[in-house]
Amino acid sequence: MAKTLVGTVSSDKADKTIVVTVVTRKTHPIYKKQYSEGKKFMAHDEKNEAQVGDKVSIEESRPLSRRKRYVLKKVIERPLIRDEGGDE
């Protein structure tokens, strides 16, 4: 069974590739304080449908390139207001 992860798209600049940031909550073994830890995964996006800020589901696959080991499964949620990054 392939591993499935849910995260937020942090970059879509490359063609047919997205960078997904997956944030997990962990508890420190001694101090018992919870903290967030983020990890970035590169995923294949065949139709270039995911954009920055989208919440997506990615699935593990065969190695597609040196760093790509995941494929976009589906776009779960899109942000209501998308920042275009214009001149301000």
Contact map, one row per residue, 1 for C-alpha under 8 A:
1110000000000000000000000000000000000000000000000000000000000000000000000000000000000000
1111000000000000000000000000000000000000000000000000000000111000000000000000000000000000
1111100000000000000000000000000000000000000000000000000000110000000000000000000000000000
0111110000000000000000000000000000000000000000000000000011110000000000000000000000000000
0011111000000000000001000000000000000000000000000000000011100000000000000000000000000000
0001111100000000000001000000000000000000000000000000001111000000000000000000000000000000
0000111110000000000111100000000000000000000000000000001110000000000000000000000000000000
0000011111000000000111000000000000000000000000000001111100000000000000000000000000000000
0000001111110000011110000000000000000000000000000111111100000000000000000000000000000000
0000000111110000011110000000000000000000000000000001100000000000000000000000000000000000
0000000011111000011100000000000000000000000000000011000000000000000000000000000000000000
0000000011111110111000000000000000000000000000000111000000000000000000000000000000000000
0000000000111110110000000000000000000000000000000000000000000000000000000000000000000000
0000000000011111110000000000000000000000000000000000000000000000000000000000000000000000
0000000000011111100000000000000000000000000000010000000000000000000000000000000000000000
0000000000000111110000000000000000000000000111110000000000000000000000000000000000000000
0000000000011111111000000000000000000000011111010000000000000000000000000000000000000000
0000000011111101111100000000000000000000011110000100000000000000000000000000000000000000
0000000011110000111110000000000000000001111000000000000000000000000000000000000000000000
0000001111100000011111000000000000000001111000000000000100000000000000000000000000000000
0000001111000000001111100000000000000111100000000000000000000000000000000000000000000000
0000111100000000000111110000000000000111100000000000000000000000000000000000000000000000
0000001000000000000011111000000000011110000000000000000000000000000000000000000000000000
0000000000000000000001111100000000011100000000000000000000000000000000000000000000000000
0000000000000000000000111110000001111000000000000000000000000000000000000000000000000000
0000000000000000000000011111000001111000000000000000000000000000000000000000000000000000
0000000000000000000000001111100111100000000000000000000000000000000000000000000000000000
0000000000000000000000000111111111100000000000000000000000000000000000000000000000000000
0000000000000000000000000011111100000000000000000000000000000000000000000000000000000000
0000000000000000000000000001111100000000000000000000000000000000000000000000000000000000
0000000000000000000000000001111110000000000000000000000000000000000000000000000000000000
0000000000000000000000000011111111000000000000000000000000000000000000000000000000000000
0000000000000000000000000011001111100000000000000000000000000000000000000000000000000000
0000000000000000000000001111000111110000000000000000000000000000000000000000000000000000
0000000000000000000000001111000011111000000000000000000000000000000000000000000000000000
0000000000000000000000111100000001111100000000000000000000000000000000000000000000000000
0000000000000000000000111100000000111110000000000000000000000000000000000000000000000000
0000000000000000000011110000000000011111000000000000000000000000000000000000000000000000
0000000000000000000011100000000000001111100000000000000000000000000000000000000000000000
0000000000000000001111000000000000000111110000000000000000000000000000000000000000000000
0000000000000000001111000000000000000011111000000000000000000000000101000000000000000000
0000000000000000111100000000000000000001111100000000000000000000001111000000000000000000
0000000000000000111100000000000000000000111110000000000001000000000111110000000000000000
0000000000000001110000000000000000000000011111000000000000000001000101110000000000000000
0000000000000001110000000000000000000000001111111100000000000000000000110000000000000000
0000000000000001100000000000000000000000000111111000000000000000000000000000000000000000
0000000000000001000000000000000000000000000011111000000000000000000000000000000000000000
0000000000000011100000000000000000000000000011111110000000000000000000000000000000000000
0000000000000000000000000000000000000000000011111110000000000000000000000000000000000000
0000000010010000010000000000000000000000000010011111010100000000000000000010000000000000
0000000010110000000000000000000000000000000000011111110000000000000000000000000000000000
0000000111110000000000000000000000000000000000000111110000000000000000000000000000000000
0000000111000000000000000000000000000000000000000011111000000000000000000000011001000000
0000000110000000000000000000000000000000000000000111111100000000000000000011111000000000
0000011110000000000000000000000000000000000000000000111110000000000000000011110000000000
0000011110000000000100000000000000000000000000000100011111000000000000011111100000000000
0001111000000000000000000000000000000000000000000000001111100000000000011111000000000000
0001110000000000000000000000000000000000001000000000000111110000000001111100000000000000
0111100000000000000000000000000000000000000000000000000011111000000001111000000000000000
0111000000000000000000000000000000000000000000000000000001111100000011100000000000000000
0100000000000000000000000000000000000000000000000000000000111111000011100000000000000000
0000000000000000000000000000000000000000000000000000000000011111000011000000000000000000
0000000000000000000000000000000000000000000000000000000000001111111111000000000000000000
0000000000000000000000000000000000000000000100000000000000001111111110000000000000000000
0000000000000000000000000000000000000000000000000000000000000011111110000000000000000000
0000000000000000000000000000000000000000000000000000000000000011111100000000000000000000
0000000000000000000000000000000000000000010000000000000000000011111110000000000000000000
0000000000000000000000000000000000000000111100000000000000000011111111000000000000000000
0000000000000000000000000000000000000000011000000000000000011111101111100000000000000000
0000000000000000000000000000000000000000111100000000000001111110000111110000000000000000
0000000000000000000000000000000000000000001110000000000001111000000011111000000000000000
0000000000000000000000000000000000000000001110000000000111100000000001111110000000000000
0000000000000000000000000000000000000000000000000000000111100000000000111110000000000000
0000000000000000000000000000000000000000000000000000000111000000000000011111000000000000
0000000000000000000000000000000000000000000000000100011110000000000000011111110000000000
0000000000000000000000000000000000000000000000000000011110000000000000000111110000000000
0000000000000000000000000000000000000000000000000000011100000000000000000011111000000000
0000000000000000000000000000000000000000000000000000111000000000000000000011111100000000
0000000000000000000000000000000000000000000000000000110000000000000000000000111111000000
0000000000000000000000000000000000000000000000000000000000000000000000000000011111000000
0000000000000000000000000000000000000000000000000000000000000000000000000000001111100000
0000000000000000000000000000000000000000000000000000100000000000000000000000001111110000
0000000000000000000000000000000000000000000000000000000000000000000000000000000011111000
0000000000000000000000000000000000000000000000000000000000000000000000000000000001111100
0000000000000000000000000000000000000000000000000000000000000000000000000000000000111110
0000000000000000000000000000000000000000000000000000000000000000000000000000000000011111
0000000000000000000000000000000000000000000000000000000000000000000000000000000000001111
0000000000000000000000000000000000000000000000000000000000000000000000000000000000000111
